[in-house]
Amino acid sequence: MSKQIYVQAQADHIESLFKAAPLSAIEELVWNALDADAREVKIDLITNPLGAVDAVRITDDGTGVNVLKADSTFGSLGGSWKREGKGTEFSHRRLHGRHGRGRFKAFALGGIVEWRTTMRAGGELLSYCIRGEEDRPGIFELDAIARGTATGTEVFITNVKANCDSLLDAGETVQNLSAKFALYLKSYPDVRIYFNGIPVTPVIVQKRTSDYIVTTPGGAEAKLEIIEWKRKFTGSGRLVFAGQDGFQLHEQSAGVRSGTGTPFTVYLVSPRFQTLHAENALMMDELNPEVRGYLDAAKKAIKAHFAAYGDEKSAFDLEWEERISEMPMEDRKALLAILKRMTKANTKANAK
């Protein structure tokens, strides 16, 4: 079997979907795997001898891409089979995708993308390769390949873009992915995600988690979960609106600082948010009175939380207190003299 699949959309619109941050593209591909009922998703960066990313591979043990409906699954844009689905086929987990755009974000990682997939149909396994190139937007090549031994999909991306090297900081990438999938992994503890062999789980990278119930002036309630992280990362300090089962619908700056410099993420959870999201109300933030009520209640709770824990010393403070206590007396005096000189210099500079 060999055929071409043509996407029913203008090329410039398709190309606009290729523009995404590498981490955002990874997230979309992981969601696609989870929506295919995967219980294990592995993200691997393949590097060249110089240490740069040569290829990106994402594998899963899901049900595979239904290539018998490839014309609709890969040939449509702006719609998705997931719109009609109530949950994944076997685990009945909630579906994430709705707009059929996720697969195009793969091209934000590289110019050539192959989906090597095995599905089950009529009691037998069928394996295919669907290939797309950035230079030919809107055209996918579908070919039969050697039959796999189990269902699942491997997304293999080559001709990678230079900004993919930003993913090489494993600590930063795992931290960001843990923050993105925290509530989902909590809702479905049997799901496993790995990045270069490292488990993506908030349990490993979180310092503390706290749960609250907040109430808006109108009497509506929402669950508020604050996760404080062990290390700083670029995606911290965000407030996430989430629906049932941990699906993130919208995120923005929390608008509150921890006071101690502790990195954190706030998750505001309510079944009401799904409706507000469908009405595009969440992205209006404080311009929408109902959303503003949730935000005001959340900010009050966040401020109270960090006020309660504000007297606690950070790991940085504790580490340096220990280091200083182990210094010989002469070294302590020398350090104190340096700090006094720095303080005087800053005082003079501020006075000018």
N, C-alpha and C positions, 0 to 999 in steps of 0.2 A: 504494500500500500504506500503510495506516494502522492502527495497533493499539495497545493498551495492554499493558504487561508488568507483571505483579504479582510482587513478590518474596515468596518463601515464608518469611517470618520475621515476628516481632512488631515493631511499629513502634518500641517503645522500644529494642529491641536494635539495630535499624538506626540509630536516632538516636545511639546510643552510639558508633557508628563515625564519626560526623561530627566527633567531638571529637579533634582532632589539631593539632599545631603546623603552621604553614604550610609550613615546610621539609620536615617529614615527609610532608605531603600531596603536595608537589612530587616528592619521591623516589618515592613509590608510583606516580604517574602516569608518571614516566620509566621505571620498571621495567615497567609495562604496555606502554609503547611498545617497549622492548627485547625483551620476550617476544613481541611481534608481529613480530619480525624486523627492526625498524627499524635502519638504519645511521646515520641522522641524526635527532637529537631537538633541537628548538628550544623554549626556554622564554622567553616574552616577557611583561613586565609593561606593560600599557597604562595610562598615567597621565592624570589630568585636568589642567586648567590650574593647579590649586593644587599639583600634584606628588604627589597621593595616588594609590594604585592604584585604577583604575576597573574593570579586567578582567585576567584571567590567561589566556594562550593557550599551549597546548602542542601542537606539531605534530610529526608523524613521517612517515617514508616507508615504514612497515611494510606488512604485508599487510592491515591494516584489521580492523575488528570483524566477525566472522561473524554478520551479522544473521539469516541463515537459521536460526541456532540461538540466537536472542536470548532465547527463553524459558528456556533453560538457562544461557546466559552471563550474562544480566542478571537473570534471575528466580530464581536460586538463591543461597543464602548459606551458607557453611560448607563448600562444595565448589567445585572449579574444574576446568575442562577440563585445566588444566596438571598436575593430579595424574597423569593418564594419559600425558601427553606426555613424551618422552625428550629433546626439544630443539626449537628453533625449526624452522619448516618448511623453510627453504632454507639458512640458515647453520649450522643444527644447534648453535646456542649453547644452553647450559644455561638452563632456565627458572627464573625466580625465584618467581613467585606460586604458591600452592598452596591458599589458603583462600577465594578469591573475595571478598576484602574491599577490595581496593585501590581499586576504582572509587568506593566510598562515601566514601573519605577526600577525594575531590574537593570534597565539601560542607563540609569544614573550611576551604576557601578562599572559598567563596561560596554563596549560596542557590540559584542557578540554574546548572545545568551542562548543556552540550550536547556530545555526541560526534558530530561530523560526519565520517562515515567512508565510504571507498570500498574495496570488496573486489572480487575477481575470482571469478566463478562461471560455470562452463560456457563459458569462453572470452570472457566479456564483463564489463565493469565495472558494478557496481551501487553506487549511493550512497544513503545514508540519514542521517537525523538522529535520534539518541536523546536525549531531553530528560528531565531530572529536576529536581524542585524540593524544597528542604528542607522546605517546608510540607506536602508530600505524600509522606512517606517510604514507600518500598516500591512506588511507581508510576512507571513510565517510559513516555513516549510515543514511539512509533516511526513515522516518516514517511519516504516516499521523497522525495529531493530531486534537483536537476539533476545529471546524471552528471558525475563528476570525470574528470580526464585521466590519473590514475595512482592506484595504491592508497596508502592512508595514512589517518591519523586526525588531526583537529584537535579538541582538547578546549578549549572556550571557556567560561570561568567568569565570570559577572557577579553583581551584587548582592554584591560582595566584602565580606569582613569587615575590620574596622579593623586587626586584627593582621597583615594581609597587608603593611602598610607596613614591617614588619620585614625584608621581602625587598629593600627598596630599597637597602640597603647592598650594592652589587654585589660589592665585595671580600670581605665577610664571607660572602655567599651562595655565591659561586664557590668560596671556600676550603672551606666546609662540604660542598658537593656534590663537590668534588674528593676530599676525604677519604672520603666515602661510596662513591664509584665508582672509587677508585684501583685496586684489584686487578682489577676487572672490565675497566676500560679498558686495563690492562696485558695482560690475557689476550686481549682482542679489540681490537687496535690500529686496526682499520678502523672502529670505532664512533666517532661524533662527537656530543658534547653541547654545546649553547650556551646561555648565559644572557644575555639581552639583547644577543646578538651576541658575547659574550665566550666563548672556548673554555673548557669545563670540563675541565681536564687537570691532574693533579698535577705534570707536568713544569714548568709555568709557575710554580707557587706553592710548590714544594718547595725546600728549601735543600740537603738531603742525604738519601740513602736508603742503608740498610745492611742486609745480609742475614746471618742466622745460622741454625744448626741447633741446637735445644735438645733435651736428652734428659731424660726424666722418671726418677725413681728406679726405675720398673718397666722401663725400657729403651725406651720408646716415643719416637719422634722427631717433631718438628714444625718447620716452617720459621717463622722469626721475621723479620719485616721491620719496620724502624723508619724512618718517614719524618719528618724534621724539616722544619718549615714556615718560610717566610720571615716570616710575620706571625702574630700571636696571633689566636685566634678562640675562640668559646665552646665549640666541640666538640673542643678539643685535650685531650691527656692521657688518651686512651681506649685501651683494649685491645680489639681486635676478633677474635673467633673466626671463621675463614672456612673454607669447604670448598673443593673443587676449583673452578678457574676463577674464583676471587675472590668467591664469594658469601658475603656477611656473614650469619652465623647468630645471633650474639649479641655484645653489646658491654657493657663495664663500665669503670669507672675503672681505669687501669693500676696505681694504688696506688704509683707511683714518680714522683718529681720529677726533672726534668732537671738541676737544680742551677744551671744558667745562665739559667733562665727561657725556654729555647727551647721553643716549642710543638711538639708531636709527636703522632703516632698510631702505635700498635703493631698489627701484623697477625700473628696466630698462625694458621698454615695447616696443615691436615692432613685427609686424607679421613676420618679417624676421627670428626671433629667432626659430620659429617652424622648419624651414628648417635646420638651423644650428644645432639644437638639434638632428634632425633625422640623420644628418651626423656625430654626436658625436663631433662636433667642439666646442661646448660650454665648454665641460669638458677639452679641451686643453688650455683654458684660453689664456694667452698671446702668446702661441706658434702658435696660428692661427692668421694671420695678420688682418683678418676682425674683429675677436672678440677683438683683441688687440686695434683696432681703437675705438670700442664701449667703452671698459674699460677705455682707456685714456681720452676720452671725458667725461665719467661719473665721473672719479676721479677729473678732473678739476672743474666740476660743483659742486661736493660735497665740495671740498676745498673752493670754492668761497662762497658757501652757509654758511658754518660755520664761514668763515671769516667775513661775513656780520652780522651774529648774535652773534659773539664771545664776544661782549662787554656786552651782556645781562647777568645779574646775574642769577645764577641757583636758583631753589626753595630752595635748601639746604642753599645757601648763604643768601637768603632773610629771611628764617626761623631763622637762627642764629643771623642775624642782629637785628631782632625783639626781640629775647630772650635777647640778650645782652643789648639792649636799655631799657628793663624793669627791669634790675638788679639794686639793690641799688649800690651807688657809691663804697662802700667798697668791694662788691663782684666783681665789675668790676676791681678794682685795684688788688685784689687777683688773678683773672683770668689772668690779664696782667703779673703779676709776674711769674706765672706758665709758660706762653708762652715764656717769656724771658729766663727762666732757660732751657726750652726744646730746644730753639734755640741755646743757648750757648753749650749745650751738643752735639747737632748734628754737630755744627761747629768744636768742638774738635775731634769728632769721624771721621769726613771727612778729618781732617788734618793729622791723623795718617797714 
